Amino acid sequence: MDLVMTNTQALISWAILVFLTVLSVYLGQIIHSTTLFSVFIFAIVFFKGQLITDIFMELKYAPSRWRIIMLGYVLIVPSIICAIYLI
């Protein structure tokens, strides 16, 4: 169990975050359905939030309560924004 983030892990995580950001922009150009686009973006936002929580905030090995709080935030806030936008 590696408790310290290495430079390689940080670089790979950063590259994934950049790729997902570019993917979001690309999906915005090719998907014309607001609902479908919102679902894809919601999934990307959740995955990016989980990656940031686990890797950059290093909460993967922290007490589970802190990780659950952060992942809950990543799930609840975009859900509310998505619901407001789609209504």
Secondary structure, DSSP 8 states (H G I E B T S, - for coil): ---S--HHHHHHHHHHHHHHHHHHHHHHHH---HHHHHHHHHHHHHHHHHHIIIIIS--SSS-HHHHHHHHHHHHHHHHHHHHHHH-
